[in-house]
Amino acid sequence: MRIHFEWVFASMLFLGSGHTLQAQNSAENVASKPLISTGVTGSINASGLDDPQYVLGFLPVQRLMMQATHHSLSKADIDKAVQGTPVTLDRLLQLDLLRKENDTYRLNYLLLTIEDQQAMYRVCAGYGKSLAEAFRSHRAEFDQIFGSYSNARLRPQLMFGLIAAPAIIASVASQ
């Protein structure tokens, strides 16, 4: 069954760390060797600065998103990071890439780092089969939970949260 919704970042993969890439102008700011890769489930009916994937194509924005996985950001942090790109704080908020929290800004979408993926792989290696069997045996209950959620566009996020989050938590707790 294919679930459609406007856009949800299905995964973000951190591909490297410690890169020393210079960003002098907009042309150089577009990622020829990206730090993250994006995936969208559903469709995006936008282009240019209205398209989150396009905005995430700028290396300074990618670096900023990676920083946001570790700590909240100030307006000054964000303005400095996106300097030299056509991207603004308002655009990042409009696209729901960041959210305001008091006087700071936080990541507002699913971004899986390499460490997150490794934790998920560890859990899947040891418990993947039993987790899948448990999900299948309770499929009707999960379908009822997902079906009763009033906002159909957010059901995939709920599904991910209910199924994947316990696996991630179990992996982290076992370390």
C-alpha positions in Angstrom: 0.0 0.0 0.0 1.5 3.3 -1.0 0.8 6.2 1.3 0.8 9.7 -0.2 1.5 12.9 1.6 2.9 16.3 0.6 6.4 15.6 1.8 8.2 13.9 4.6 11.9 13.4 4.7 12.1 9.6 4.8 15.8 9.6 5.5 18.8 11.7 5.8 22.2 10.1 5.7 25.3 11.8 6.9 28.0 10.8 4.4 31.1 12.3 5.9 32.6 14.4 8.6 35.4 16.9 8.8 35.1 18.0 5.2 36.9 21.3 4.5 34.8 22.5 1.6 35.0 26.2 0.8 31.8 28.1 0.0 32.5 31.4 -1.7 29.5 31.9 -4.0 26.2 30.3 -4.8 27.6 28.1 -7.5 30.3 26.7 -5.2 27.7 26.4 -2.4 25.7 23.8 -4.3 26.9 20.4 -3.2 28.9 18.5 -5.8 30.0 16.2 -2.9 27.1 16.4 -0.5 27.4 15.9 3.2 23.9 14.5 3.4 21.6 12.8 1.0 17.8 13.4 1.0 14.9 11.3 0.2 11.3 12.4 -0.1 8.3 10.1 0.2 5.3 11.5 -1.8 5.7 14.4 -4.1 6.9 18.0 -4.0 5.0 20.5 -6.1 7.7 23.2 -5.8 10.9 24.2 -7.3 13.9 26.5 -6.5 13.9 28.0 -3.0 10.4 26.5 -2.4 11.7 23.0 -2.7 13.4 21.7 0.5 15.6 19.3 -1.5 16.9 22.2 -3.5 17.6 24.2 -0.4 19.3 21.2 1.2 21.6 21.1 -1.9 23.6 24.0 -0.5 26.7 22.8 1.4 26.3 25.6 4.1 22.7 24.5 4.7 23.8 20.9 5.0 26.5 21.8 7.5 23.9 23.8 9.4 21.5 20.9 9.5 24.3 18.6 10.9 25.0 21.2 13.6 21.3 21.2 14.5 21.5 17.5 15.2 23.8 18.3 18.1 22.5 21.6 19.6 20.0 24.4 19.1 21.0 27.3 16.9 20.8 31.0 17.4 19.7 33.4 14.7 23.3 34.6 14.4 24.5 31.0 13.9 22.0 30.5 11.1 22.6 33.9 9.4 26.4 33.3 9.5 26.0 29.7 8.1 23.8 30.6 5.2 25.7 33.8 4.2 26.6 33.7 0.6 23.6 31.5 -0.3 20.1 32.6 -1.4 18.8 30.7 1.7 17.4 32.7 4.7 16.3 31.7 8.2 12.7 32.6 7.1 13.0 30.1 4.2 14.3 27.4 6.5 11.3 28.0 8.8 8.8 28.1 5.9 10.1 24.8 4.6 9.8 23.3 8.1 13.5 22.4 8.0 13.9 24.3 11.3 11.5 25.3 14.0 11.7 28.1 16.5 11.9 27.2 20.2 12.0 30.3 22.4 15.0 32.3 21.2 16.7 29.4 19.4 16.1 27.1 16.4 16.0 23.3 16.2 15.9 20.7 13.5 12.3 20.1 12.4 12.6 16.9 10.3 14.0 13.4 10.4 17.7 13.5 9.9 19.5 10.2 10.5 23.2 10.5 11.1 25.7 7.7 10.3 25.6 6.9 14.1 21.8 6.6 14.0 22.0 4.3 11.0 24.6 2.1 12.7 22.4 1.8 15.8 19.5 0.8 13.6 21.7 -1.8 11.8 22.8 -3.3 15.2 19.2 -3.7 16.3 18.1 -5.1 13.0 21.0 -7.6 12.9 20.1 -9.0 16.3 16.3 -8.4 16.5 15.1 -7.6 13.0 13.4 -10.9 12.3 11.6 -11.0 15.7 10.6 -7.3 15.4 9.2 -7.9 11.9 7.3 -11.0 13.2 5.9 -9.1 16.2 4.8 -6.3 13.9 3.1 -8.8 11.5 1.3 -10.6 14.4 -0.1 -7.2 15.6 -0.7 -5.7 12.2 -4.4 -5.2 12.7 -3.7 -3.3 15.9 -1.2 -1.0 14.2 -3.6 -0.5 11.2 -6.3 0.6 13.7 -3.9 3.0 15.4 -2.7 4.5 12.2 -6.2 4.6 10.7 -7.6 6.5 13.6 -5.1 9.3 13.4 -7.0 12.3 12.1 -4.2 13.7 9.9 -3.7 11.2 7.2 -0.6 13.0 5.9 1.2 12.5 9.2 0.4 8.8 9.5 3.7 7.6 8.0 5.6 9.7 10.7 3.4 8.1 13.4 4.1 4.7 11.9 7.9 5.3 11.9 7.7 6.6 15.5 5.7 3.6 16.8 7.8 1.0 15.0 11.4 2.3 14.6 11.8 4.5 17.8 11.6 1.5 20.2 14.3 -0.2 18.1 16.6 2.8 18.3 16.0 3.3 22.0 16.7 -0.4 22.6 19.9 -0.1 20.7 21.1 3.0 22.5 20.2 1.5 25.9 22.2 -1.6 25.2 25.4 0.3 24.5 
